[in-house]
């Protein structure tokens, strides 16, 4: 019952989004928030494990750039590169 209440407004349990899409959205949210680079690096690695490769994430950050700003975009690219190295 708690799951139904907590996740009612979010489609985490439904069939609307794939796991790769949810991980991509989480990555975008963290990049926009800023100041959470360790988590951003983890989610970049999670994206890569689900098939969203480094080039895809770099293109994703470039699409977010006008909305999140240049400094946060540079931090996100650094996190993607760090995740790709490990």
Backbone as CSV, one residue per row, in Angstrom:
resi,resn,N_x,N_y,N_z,CA_x,CA_y,CA_z,C_x,C_y,C_z
1,UNK,0.811,-1.187,0.000,0.000,0.000,0.000,0.863,1.263,0.000
2,UNK,1.978,1.229,0.722,2.861,2.394,0.762,3.413,2.680,-0.630
3,UNK,3.775,1.621,-1.362,4.286,1.821,-2.723,3.279,2.566,-3.589
4,UNK,2.018,2.181,-3.475,0.995,2.825,-4.291,0.869,4.304,-3.950
5,UNK,0.991,4.636,-2.688,0.862,6.029,-2.261,2.098,6.823,-2.676
6,UNK,3.279,6.281,-2.408,4.517,7.002,-2.682,4.746,7.176,-4.170
7,UNK,4.514,6.145,-4.934,4.840,6.183,-6.357,3.631,6.466,-7.249
8,UNK,2.536,6.884,-6.677,1.322,7.090,-7.462,1.515,8.138,-8.558
9,UNK,2.165,9.251,-8.226,2.323,10.329,-9.207,3.520,10.106,-10.123
10,UNK,4.401,9.182,-9.789,5.598,8.921,-10.579,5.452,7.558,-11.228
11,UNK,5.836,7.458,-12.470,5.636,6.222,-13.220,6.798,5.244,-13.058
12,UNK,7.386,5.138,-11.874,8.494,4.216,-11.687,8.041,2.761,-11.737
13,UNK,6.838,2.499,-11.357,6.369,1.116,-11.339,5.569,0.756,-12.583
14,UNK,5.241,1.733,-13.391,4.430,1.497,-14.577,5.267,1.123,-15.782
15,UNK,4.638,1.198,-16.929,5.311,0.805,-18.164,5.618,2.001,-19.056
16,UNK,5.443,3.208,-18.558,5.633,4.398,-19.376,7.067,4.665,-19.768
17,UNK,8.007,4.454,-18.876,9.412,4.745,-19.143,10.265,3.512,-18.907
18,UNK,11.284,3.353,-19.739,12.234,2.264,-19.516,13.214,2.673,-18.415
19,UNK,13.952,1.719,-17.925,14.946,2.009,-16.904,16.016,2.962,-17.435
20,UNK,16.417,2.798,-18.690,17.415,3.694,-19.296,16.885,5.124,-19.392
21,UNK,15.608,5.275,-19.712,15.013,6.613,-19.773,14.936,7.257,-18.394
22,UNK,14.572,6.469,-17.384,14.506,7.001,-16.015,15.888,7.420,-15.523
23,UNK,16.885,6.624,-15.849,18.256,6.958,-15.442,18.735,8.230,-16.150
24,UNK,18.357,8.394,-17.410,18.704,9.595,-18.167,18.061,10.826,-17.528
25,UNK,16.803,10.729,-17.142,16.098,11.844,-16.510,16.726,12.189,-15.169
26,UNK,17.079,11.181,-14.398,17.741,11.419,-13.112,19.063,12.138,-13.321
27,UNK,19.811,11.721,-14.334,21.076,12.380,-14.662,20.845,13.858,-14.978
28,UNK,19.821,14.154,-15.770,19.513,15.554,-16.119,19.127,16.367,-14.893
29,UNK,18.323,15.792,-14.026,17.927,16.497,-12.804,19.139,16.824,-11.938
30,UNK,20.024,15.859,-11.781,21.217,16.085,-10.955,22.141,17.112,-11.587
31,UNK,22.278,17.079,-12.895,23.115,18.064,-13.586,22.543,19.465,-13.392
32,UNK,21.231,19.593,-13.470,20.589,20.893,-13.311,20.686,21.395,-11.874
33,UNK,20.638,20.479,-10.919,20.691,20.867,-9.513,22.060,21.432,-9.149
34,UNK,23.108,20.820,-9.632,24.462,21.269,-9.320,24.848,20.931,-7.891
35,UNK,26.149,20.901,-7.642,26.650,20.640,-6.298,26.538,19.199,-5.847
36,UNK,26.221,18.304,-6.744,26.099,16.884,-6.359,26.864,16.018,-7.362
37,UNK,28.106,16.405,-7.588,28.921,15.728,-8.597,29.179,14.246,-8.302
38,UNK,29.372,13.834,-7.038,29.547,12.385,-6.815,28.325,11.570,-7.268
39,UNK,27.143,12.091,-6.984,25.925,11.401,-7.417,25.786,11.448,-8.938
40,UNK,26.160,12.563,-9.525,26.089,12.706,-10.982,27.026,11.706,-11.660
41,UNK,28.209,11.534,-11.112,29.153,10.550,-11.656,28.577,9.146,-11.562
42,UNK,27.957,8.823,-10.426,27.335,7.502,-10.258,26.236,7.271,-11.276
43,UNK,25.416,8.284,-11.491,24.325,8.126,-12.444,24.823,8.142,-13.881
44,UNK,25.928,8.793,-14.146,26.539,8.698,-15.477,26.985,7.257,-15.725
45,UNK,27.603,6.647,-14.722,28.023,5.246,-14.837,26.812,4.331,-14.986
46,UNK,25.750,4.620,-14.220,24.519,3.844,-14.350,23.928,3.949,-15.743
47,UNK,23.963,5.142,-16.321,23.486,5.329,-17.687,24.294,4.491,-18.656
48,UNK,25.604,4.501,-18.473,26.470,3.726,-19.375,26.200,2.229,-19.239
49,UNK,25.909,1.779,-18.035,25.593,0.363,-17.830,24.278,-0.032,-18.495
50,UNK,23.393,0.956,-18.698,22.090,0.676,-19.310,22.046,0.966,-20.811
51,UNK,23.198,1.342,-21.383,23.257,1.535,-22.826,23.322,2.982,-23.291
52,UNK,23.169,3.936,-22.383,23.336,5.346,-22.740,24.829,5.656,-22.656
53,UNK,25.517,5.575,-23.770,26.976,5.681,-23.766,27.459,7.119,-23.539
54,UNK,28.778,7.262,-23.481,29.409,8.552,-23.197,28.991,9.616,-24.199
55,UNK,29.014,9.274,-25.481,28.643,10.252,-26.511,27.198,10.711,-26.357
56,UNK,26.313,9.784,-26.016,24.916,10.138,-25.789,24.797,11.119,-24.626
57,UNK,25.501,10.862,-23.526,25.429,11.736,-22.359,26.015,13.115,-22.650
58,UNK,27.073,13.169,-23.431,27.641,14.472,-23.812,26.636,15.257,-24.651
59,UNK,25.974,14.590,-25.591,24.936,15.264,-26.391,23.768,15.704,-25.515
60,UNK,23.442,14.890,-24.523,22.365,15.229,-23.586,22.707,16.497,-22.801
61,UNK,23.931,16.571,-22.312,24.371,17.762,-21.575,24.335,18.987,-22.494
62,UNK,24.737,18.818,-23.745,24.722,19.969,-24.659,23.295,20.449,-24.925
63,UNK,22.331,19.555,-24.887,20.930,19.955,-25.039,20.419,20.682,-23.797
64,UNK,20.952,20.332,-22.635,20.542,20.970,-21.375,21.251,22.300,-21.130
65,UNK,22.347,22.543,-21.822,23.196,23.707,-21.566,22.436,25.037,-21.498
66,UNK,21.546,25.349,-22.428,20.858,26.648,-22.337,20.005,26.790,-21.071
67,UNK,19.596,25.679,-20.501,18.706,25.709,-19.341,19.457,25.647,-18.012
68,UNK,20.576,24.920,-17.987,21.284,24.735,-16.715,22.537,25.604,-16.615
69,UNK,22.960,26.186,-17.722,24.118,27.070,-17.704,25.419,26.357,-18.023
70,UNK,26.396,27.168,-18.387,27.693,26.645,-18.810,28.472,25.984,-17.672
71,UNK,28.554,26.597,-16.467,29.330,25.957,-15.400,28.808,24.570,-15.007
72,UNK,27.502,24.430,-14.878,26.942,23.116,-14.523,27.115,22.117,-15.660
73,UNK,27.068,22.608,-16.881,27.295,21.723,-18.025,28.730,21.212,-18.039
74,UNK,29.690,22.097,-17.750,31.090,21.658,-17.678,31.290,20.628,-16.568
75,UNK,30.654,20.851,-15.420,30.744,19.871,-14.328,30.147,18.543,-14.741
76,UNK,29.027,18.570,-15.459,28.386,17.332,-15.900,29.267,16.578,-16.890
77,UNK,29.891,17.309,-17.814,30.791,16.658,-18.781,31.985,16.037,-18.051
78,UNK,32.515,16.728,-17.057,33.624,16.177,-16.273,33.195,14.887,-15.566
79,UNK,31.969,14.866,-15.048,31.458,13.665,-14.377,31.281,12.525,-15.371
80,UNK,30.808,12.819,-16.560,30.655,11.792,-17.596,32.022,11.216,-17.953
81,UNK,33.011,12.087,-18.142,34.353,11.615,-18.474,34.947,10.777,-17.351
82,UNK,34.720,11.185,-16.109,35.220,10.420,-14.967,34.562,9.045,-14.904
83,UNK,33.254,8.998,-15.157,32.539,7.713,-15.151,33.012,6.820,-16.287
84,UNK,33.318,7.410,-17.433,33.771,6.620,-18.584,35.150,6.004,-18.342
85,UNK,35.975,6.711,-17.572,37.322,6.211,-17.270,37.294,5.028,-16.313
86,UNK,36.326,5.028,-15.406,36.313,3.962,-14.384,35.661,2.685,-14.881
